Each structure stands twice: as structure tokens, then as C-alpha cells.
Amino acid sequence: MAANVDVVFLVSALVGDLNPRRLERYLVLAWESGAAPAIVLTKADLCAEVAPRVAAAESVALGVPMSSATSPARGWTSSGHTSRATGRWPRSAPPASASRRS
């Protein structure tokens, strides 16, 4: 995933294709890298069914800190620690600054 990183934020939208198995794979990669994973669930304001989707993510989280609209992230990093955010862009709308690979 990355070198010299203390915390890896695994970012996923609650809308679209929230995939617990993908989150599980990201968690394994983070743990194997030596970083502490944390899950950040975004776009709760666009999701009609927040609670079941958060529950699906929690089912694979295994005690990993998780942030969503109902539980914001606080105190996950501290001075002198490095962090990295990683996730998957929704298929329909990559940001204008994202580079696409052919």
C-alpha cells in the first residue's frame, strides 16, 4: 500500500457499490503493510439506507475505527504520524484531476 505510513484511511462511499469484501481486502493490505487502518464512509447525505450499509462495513471492520455521518473521525492521527487515504472512485464520476489509465 505505502511505505512509512502510520495510518491508512480506507475511503468508500455509502452510495454506489459499497463492497464489504473490497474493504476487507484493503484492511488486509493495510495490516500487512504495518499501518493501522481506519475506515471513512462518505456521501451519507446521498444514501437512502445509511444504517444497513454502515452495518455491512462494520461486519468486516473487526474493531477498526470507522467514521461516517453518525460517527465522525476524531483523534485518529497525531503529530509526527503519517497517514494516507486510499479508496475507489465511483465509476460514473472520477474527479477532473484524477488521471485515467488506459
Buried (B, 14 or more C-beta within 10 A) or exposed (E): BBEEBBBBBBBBBBBBEBBBEBBBEBBEBBBEBEBBBBBBBBBBEEBEEBEEBBEBBBEBBEEBBBBBBEEEBEEBBEEEEEBBEBBBEBEEEEEEEEEEEE
